[in-house]
Each structure stands twice: as C-alpha cells, then as structure tokens.
Amino acid sequence: MRIAYSVETVRAAEQDLMARLPEGTLMQRAAAGLAAACADLLHRVYGARVALLTGSGDNGGDALYAGARLARRGAGVTAVLLAPDRAHSGGLRALRAAGGRAVTADEGERALMHADVVLDGIVGIGGKGGLREEAERLIRLVRGTVVAVDLPSGVDADTGEVRGAAVRADATVTFGTYKPGLLIDPAHEHAGALRLIDIGLGPYLPSVPDAEALQHEDVAALLPRPAAESDKYRRGVVGVVAGSARYPGAAVLAVAGALRGGAGAVRYVGPGADTVIARFPETLVHTGPPAKAGRVQSWVVGPGLGDGAAARHSLDDVLGSDIPVLVDADGLHLLPSGGLHGRAAATVLTPHAGEAAALLGVSREEVESGRLAAVRALADKYGATVLLKGSTTLVASPGHPVRVNPTGTAWLATAGSGDVLSGLTGSLLATGLAARDAASVGAYLHGLAARRTTAPAGAPIAAYDVAAAVPEAWRDGLG
C-alpha cells in the first residue's frame, strides 16, 4: 500500500530524525537516491547533459548535491540559480568541487534547452501557489526529461491542488514518504512516474496516514472468495433498484456490475425486469417495493431511477432498512439534506464532481480543483462512505484516511460506466466487505477491467463488457 502524509507530519518526522543524525545526513540520503534515479533515466551518465533548476530552499540543495554526484560520474552539470544570493551554500560548493558550474537564470537558458535531464528543485513541499513568472518562463524552455525533486514545483503537497502555473514532470523522486498531492489530481497528473526514496523516516511517522492507495496485493487480500460449503445465499444477495421508462439501460448496467462483484445472487427491483431478464436470465426480479422483494444483504439504489414519487419511495424504503445501502445517480438528488447520520448500517454515496457540487452547494470547479477537501466534506456532512468519481477516484469515511484509487483511466468517462461501478460495489457490500473496503476494491477492479478491455485501436468498449472483465482479474490474482 502506498501511504501519504501531510507536510506538517513530514516536517515533524524529519526534525525528529535529524536530531539523531550528523548534520546534513538526511539531505545526502535524498541526494544519493535522486542521483541514482537520474542515472537510471540517463542509462549512460558519462557525457550526459544535466541541468538543475534550483531555488533557495532545501529542494535546491538536494538537486545541487545530486548534481555533484552526477558530475563526479562524468556528466556535464549546470545549475541554473533562480536566487543566486540564497542558493544552498553546501550544495553549491559540492557541485563546483565536482566540476559542475552554476549560472544565473539568463545565462542558463541554453543549458535548459539542451539538457538530457532537468531537475526541478525550484520549491519544496511547503510551497504554496503557482510558479513565479521567471520560473515559468525557464521551465518552458526545457526539451529533455524533467525530474521533480520531492514534488513538482507549483502543486500543493497536501491537497493536490494546482493554483497557477506548475511544473509537469516526467518523473518525481520523493523522499521519506508519499505526499497526498502526488496521488491526487490535478497534481498527480503533473508528477509523472513516482519513485520513493527511503531516507529513514518510517519509525518517526504516525501509524495512521493522511491518505493511502491500495496496490494489487492489498486488493487481492480483500477480495471475497467462496468457501467449499457456500451457496448462492451464503455468498450474499445484492438488491438493485434502478432504471425507469426513460433510462431502462441503467438497470441492465447496474445488474451487470452486480453480477461480477462476488455476491451469490442479484435481485432486481423496478420497471425494467423484462429487459434485465432478457440480458441476464440468472437475475431474480420483483416489481417492488424493495421491502417486499425478498431478503438481500445490501441495496444499490439510484441509477436511472428518475425523480418522481416512486423513486422517492424506493429510496426511503432502502434507507429505512438495517443493511448496507449504496446510493448513486438519481438517488443522490433525493437524499435528505440533513445527512444520513441516523442510519445504523453503512451507507455508500458515489457522486461524480457535478453531483458532489450539488450535495455540497458549491461549484463543480471547486470540487474538481480541491477533490480531497470535497470528499472529506461529503463524508462528514452525510455520515457516510463517499466514493468521489473522477480523474482520481477518492474514497472517504469519517475518521479514516482517504483512499486514492490508482487504476483510473480516461476510458471510464463513458455513459453507463458509473452504473456498472455501483452494481459492482454493491455486490461487494453484500459479500460482507466493510463499506470503505467495498468502495475501494470496486473502484480498483472497475479501473483495472477498463484498462484491460480497451480495444487496441483505442476505442472504449461497452460499459457492461467492462464489468465482464472483472472475473479475469480475479482469476489471475490481479497481477
């Protein structure tokens, strides 16, 4: 699992560790890892051209010391100093002693244009706001590979927000631990490939991180697997309340996802029974209301449901039950404004940015630019687990670290994709997974399936074919 900590927490851990080490040790560890990562990118260090775009902080020092190591291996290294009077003195001496050179911003334009690798050491994890004008101008000159030192300059390490011009790195070498902004869009998009350098912070970081991202082995460990004595009811039954005369396909798509989520059976409740049975004859169907459809271990309500009296009654019916409920799409617009804090059983909400904005009473742009704050606010407001869909899908539950889904893909931006995800996640709830785990695993598998079933020509396939790929991921251990 990738875990991430806030700037404040990282700073405190660094102070604790530095108090136990000789002065400068931590920076040398970071510089060594950074130089090794750059060497891997260059393939051949001797004769390579490296430029360091450095500011006045410790990130500039990391870049200068790394540049010194590369210069000693035969690279031609030029440090372009944005603040010559405040450059890290130790790093600058080391670079010059190794044969590197340091120039002002105006003198360094050619070096930036012709470098094979450029290290972004402009600002560190404490930086706020976008790049200053001169830094923005210089980074635009770069044609080679850009490696960000700890994080791309101009992005917010804590939130993933980008409030102005920012470096777009090909790779980011981060130290000690991941920072939330490296995992969350829009900053994540600026980070490129991530590489974590261990500098010894682990024992000084708290046990509970600020954010975390499940990896293959984490998801494999959470996946429900039937026992030898299991039958379709013991594996769990998921109820799906979806579809309407206007949106009959939503029922089919939600059931498609539910059938691939590990539950033993799917009960469908709604007006699309004939359409659902024609596509999936194994589905148990009922005309409603949900309370009379038969026993289930979880409910999925909302996709294509509409906003009429029948839709409101169905939502009230399932929310009044004592089992986990997932609310999506039209169901989100019908939620009580006071939240769902009174429900004893788990509730999962799965909005996209527009729906999240409506639930919070803010603009869509505010949600998209501050996804971490938005998902936390929704979880607190509604007393629920919230899966915020988007370029980075986030899962928040009150009192827990936010989970970041790493398998997202732009191919999921297609009509009906969210309906499939709802059914899939609701089925995982029915198997007995906790709400936070079901939402995290559902998002992970959904993204993984979409990546694996995209046509070679680049065209996305139909949404319920995305769901059909999940069993393949299950069988091969997600590897």
Number of C-alpha atoms within 10 A of each C-alpha: 11 17 19 27 24 19 16 12 15 22 15 13 19 18 12 15 18 16 9 9 10 8 10 10 14 20 21 17 19 26 27 20 22 30 22 16 19 24 19 10 15 17 9 13 19 15 12 19 22 28 32 28 26 29 24 20 18 20 26 29 24 28 33 34 27 28 35 30 23 28 28 17 16 17 22 22 30 27 29 25 26 23 16 17 9 11 19 23 14 12 23 24 16 18 26 18 13 19 17 25 19 20 15 13 19 12 12 20 18 12 22 28 17 16 22 18 24 29 33 28 28 30 25 24 25 14 15 17 15 18 21 13 9 11 21 17 12 18 20 12 14 20 14 17 18 26 29 31 29 30 33 34 33 28 33 27 30 21 22 25 24 23 16 13 16 21 24 23 24 18 23 26 25 23 25 22 21 26 29 28 29 28 27 28 25 23 28 25 18 25 28 19 14 20 16 17 21 14 20 16 18 13 10 15 19 12 8 12 19 18 26 23 22 20 15 14 12 12 21 16 10 14 19 16 13 15 9 6 7 12 12 12 16 16 22 24 29 35 31 31 35 34 29 18 12 10 15 21 20 26 30 29 29 35 34 28 30 33 25 21 30 27 28 21 24 27 23 30 25 25 20 23 19 13 14 26 15 11 13 14 11 13 19 18 22 18 14 16 15 26 14 11 16 13 14 20 22 30 29 31 31 29 31 25 28 21 13 9 9 14 23 18 13 23 25 16 14 23 22 15 16 13 18 25 29 30 27 27 22 22 27 21 19 17 18 10 11 10 16 16 14 10 17 12 16 21 25 29 26 27 26 19 22 15 20 28 19 15 18 16 9 13 13 17 12 13 22 21 18 18 27 28 14 23 27 22 17 25 21 18 17 22 20 24 27 31 30 28 24 18 22 22 25 28 33 30 22 17 9 15 19 24 27 28 27 21 20 22 15 12 17 22 14 12 10 20 22 26 29 29 31 33 36 33 32 38 36 29 34 31 25 17 18 16 27 23 21 26 31 25 24 29 28 23 28 27 24 20 22 27 19 14 19 17 11 8 6 8 10 19 15 16 23 19 18 26 29 17 19 25 15 12 16 17 9 8 13 16 9
